[in-house]
Amino acid sequence: MAYGKINNKSGVVDRVKVKFARIIISSFPLRSIRVWGLRLCGFRIGQKVYVGSGLCLTMPNSKSECILEVGDRVSIGPRVNLLLASDANWSNLNELYAPIEGRIRLEDDCWIGAGATILPNTTIGRMSIVGAGSIVTNDVPPFTVVAGNPSKIIKTIAK
């Protein structure tokens, strides 16, 4: 589970490192340090990546199946939510709905607008734009603009 159980195979130092990195990712004033925080979590982050302030990265603080891949020249706006894991925490709902741990892939040159939310197991295609405040529940094809809740294709970008 993302929050309900701690993976005892992870050492305390690893869990503290990831927790520290998540604080940096969310609130450190320098973009380059926020990017470094993502790398500290073990994620693959490309070159010339912009990470806006207030990034919310939902994932366990211990080892998990969560993967974040960010391509080159990706722009992540302020207050974006990247949900790599989701569960009902300590609720009995966990008996009905299995926790989700997955991956998010942001391919080269994509732009994630302010306040967007991207759910687990989603790919945002190369040169695509996710509109501000959108909730992405499915893959976004390359050269596409999506917006809304849930996000829908609103136009394609000329190549």
C-alpha positions as CSV (number, residue, x, y, z in Angstrom):
1,M,0.0,0.0,0.0
2,A,1.1,3.5,-0.7
3,Y,0.6,4.7,2.9
4,G,-1.0,1.9,4.9
5,K,2.0,-0.3,5.3
6,I,5.7,0.5,5.3
7,N,7.9,-1.8,3.3
8,N,10.3,-3.2,5.9
9,K,12.8,-4.1,3.2
10,S,13.6,-0.4,2.9
11,G,16.1,0.9,5.4
12,V,15.2,3.9,7.6
13,V,17.9,5.9,5.9
14,D,16.3,5.3,2.5
15,R,12.9,6.3,3.7
16,V,14.2,9.5,5.3
17,K,16.1,10.3,2.1
18,V,13.0,10.0,0.0
19,K,10.9,12.0,2.5
20,F,13.6,14.8,2.5
21,A,13.7,14.7,-1.3
22,R,9.9,15.1,-1.5
23,I,10.1,18.2,0.7
24,I,12.7,19.7,-1.5
25,I,10.7,18.8,-4.7
26,S,7.7,20.6,-3.3
27,S,9.0,23.7,-1.7
28,F,12.6,24.6,-2.4
29,P,12.9,28.0,-4.1
30,L,15.4,27.0,-6.8
31,R,14.2,25.0,-9.8
32,S,17.6,23.2,-10.2
33,I,17.4,21.9,-6.6
34,R,13.8,20.7,-7.2
35,V,15.0,18.7,-10.2
36,W,17.9,17.4,-8.1
37,G,15.3,16.2,-5.5
38,L,13.5,14.2,-8.2
39,R,16.8,12.5,-9.1
40,L,17.5,11.9,-5.4
41,C,14.3,9.8,-5.4
42,G,15.9,7.6,-8.1
43,F,13.8,8.9,-11.0
44,R,15.2,9.4,-14.5
45,I,15.0,13.1,-15.2
46,G,16.2,14.5,-18.6
47,Q,18.1,17.7,-19.4
48,K,16.7,21.2,-19.2
49,V,13.7,20.2,-17.2
50,Y,11.6,22.9,-15.4
51,V,9.8,21.9,-12.2
52,G,7.5,24.6,-10.9
53,S,7.0,25.2,-7.2
54,G,4.5,23.2,-5.2
55,L,4.9,19.9,-7.1
56,C,2.9,17.2,-5.3
57,L,4.5,13.8,-5.8
58,T,2.2,11.1,-4.3
59,M,4.2,7.9,-3.6
60,P,5.4,5.8,-0.7
61,N,8.5,6.9,1.2
62,S,9.8,3.4,0.9
63,K,10.8,1.2,-2.0
64,S,8.0,0.6,-4.4
65,E,7.0,0.0,-7.9
66,C,6.6,3.7,-8.6
67,I,8.5,5.0,-11.6
68,L,8.7,8.6,-12.9
69,E,10.4,9.2,-16.2
70,V,10.8,12.8,-17.4
71,G,12.3,13.5,-20.8
72,D,14.4,16.4,-22.0
73,R,13.1,20.0,-22.1
74,V,9.9,19.1,-20.1
75,S,8.1,21.9,-18.3
76,I,6.1,21.1,-15.2
77,G,4.0,24.1,-14.0
78,P,3.4,25.1,-10.4
79,R,1.1,23.0,-8.1
80,V,1.1,20.0,-10.5
81,N,0.1,16.6,-8.9
82,L,1.9,13.5,-10.1
83,L,0.1,10.5,-8.6
84,L,2.5,7.5,-8.7
85,A,0.5,5.7,-6.0
86,S,-3.0,5.8,-4.7
87,D,-4.8,3.9,-2.0
88,A,-7.4,4.5,0.8
89,N,-4.7,4.8,3.4
90,W,-5.8,2.9,6.6
91,S,-9.5,2.6,5.6
92,N,-11.3,-0.7,5.2
93,L,-11.8,0.3,1.6
94,N,-8.4,-1.2,1.0
95,E,-10.1,-4.6,1.3
96,L,-12.3,-3.7,-1.7
97,Y,-10.0,-1.7,-3.8
98,A,-6.4,-2.7,-4.3
99,P,-3.8,0.0,-3.9
100,I,-2.3,1.3,-7.2
101,E,1.4,1.8,-7.7
102,G,2.5,2.7,-11.2
103,R,4.6,4.9,-13.5
104,I,4.2,8.3,-15.1
105,R,6.2,9.0,-18.3
106,L,6.6,12.6,-19.5
107,E,8.2,12.4,-22.9
108,D,10.5,15.0,-24.5
109,D,9.3,18.6,-24.9
110,C,5.9,18.2,-23.2
111,W,4.3,21.0,-21.1
112,I,2.2,20.3,-18.0
113,G,0.1,23.3,-17.1
114,A,-0.4,24.7,-13.6
115,G,-2.5,22.6,-11.2
116,A,-2.8,19.6,-13.6
117,T,-3.2,16.2,-12.1
118,I,-1.7,13.1,-13.7
119,L,-2.9,9.7,-12.5
120,P,-0.7,6.5,-12.4
121,N,0.2,4.5,-15.4
122,T,0.0,7.4,-17.8
123,T,2.3,8.6,-20.6
124,I,2.2,12.2,-21.8
125,G,3.5,12.1,-25.4
126,R,6.3,14.1,-27.0
127,M,5.5,17.7,-27.7
128,S,2.1,17.5,-26.0
129,I,0.4,20.1,-23.8
130,V,-1.7,19.4,-20.7
131,G,-4.0,22.4,-20.0
132,A,-3.9,24.0,-16.5
133,G,-6.2,22.3,-14.0
134,S,-6.7,19.2,-16.2
135,I,-7.0,15.7,-14.8
136,V,-5.2,13.2,-17.0
137,T,-6.6,9.6,-16.7
138,N,-5.3,8.2,-20.0
139,D,-2.3,8.4,-22.2
140,V,-1.9,11.6,-24.2
141,P,-0.7,11.0,-27.8
142,P,2.3,13.0,-29.1
143,F,1.7,16.4,-30.6
144,T,-1.7,16.8,-28.8
145,V,-3.3,19.4,-26.5
146,V,-5.6,18.0,-23.8
147,A,-7.7,19.9,-21.2
148,G,-10.5,19.3,-18.8
149,N,-11.7,16.9,-16.2
150,P,-11.2,14.2,-17.3
151,S,-8.9,15.5,-20.0
152,K,-9.9,15.3,-23.6
153,I,-8.1,16.1,-26.8
154,I,-8.9,19.6,-27.9
155,K,-6.5,19.9,-30.8
156,T,-3.4,18.5,-32.4
157,I,-0.1,20.4,-32.9
158,A,1.2,20.7,-36.4
159,K,4.5,18.8,-36.8
